[in-house]
Amino acid sequence: MVTLYSQSSLHRVFLCPNVKEFLYHTNHLDLAALEWLEGFLSGFPGSVVVISHDRMFLDRVVTRIIEIDDGKANFYSGNYSFYAGERERRYLTQAEQYKQQQCKINHLPERPAPRSVSAEELINEAESELKNVNVKIDTLLQNSDYQNISSLYEKKRQLEERIDSLYNDWVEGSMR
């Protein structure tokens, strides 16, 4: 049985017969009772789930700690002092990695600003593409290849609409 603490109430959840729970304040126990309890828990052949704020008690009793952090379980083989040291080392390692990443980010070369394209350049590109489409259409007409002409006529229509739109934008001054 494991005892879960949730909103001031304890709920028992069955795990397996060789797992016991210990949720009991040790601060009222005298030295002899505390030593007996530590010996009993240390010698227990199964697993014991211990929830305690007494770090010295945890140091003497536990051999493995499972820390739940941000929804992930981190496992530590050792007593509370070992856990506290490892957790601190892990935190310092993560902080150093973050610091190094930030340093790399700050030293990345800045991306050049995207080159602004003038309305005239866009119009020239569209007109050049339209000229190439017209040449292809003429070639297909001369070769009587009528199957491929329809797609080129659609492309020609789209280019002409785009050129008209670009001219309108240019005249209105919305493109610089």
C-alpha positions, 0 to 999 in steps of 0.5 A: 500500500502507498499513501498519497497526500491530496488536498488534506486527505489520504488515499490508499492505492494498492501496489503490491504486497511487499511495498509499505508506506510510512507517513508518520511524523518522527519529531515526537519520537524519543531517541530509542523509538526513532532508532528502532524505527530506523532499524526496522525500515532499513531491515525491511525486505520489501520497498517502503515509500517514505514521506518525511521532512526529517533530512537526518532520518531520510539520510539514515533510512533511504537508499533510493530517491525518486524526485518528480519534477515537471512531470518527469521522474528523476531517480537517485541511488543514495540517501538524502544527502547524495540526492541533494548534492546530485540535484544541485550538480544537475541544476548547476550543469543545466544553468551552465549549459543555458549560459553557454547556449545564450553566449552562442546565440548572442555571438551568432552573426546577425542575418542580413536584412532581406533585400527589398525588391522594388516594384520595377524589379518585380514588374521586369521579372514578371514581364520577362517570364511572360515573354518566355511563356509567349515564346513557348506558346508560339513554338507549340503552335508552330509544332501543332502541340495543342495539348500543352498550350492550354496550361501555358495560356493559363500561366500567361493569364496569371502573369498578365493579372500579376503585372496589372496588379504590380503596375497598380501598386506601383502607381499608387506608391504602395511599393517602395 
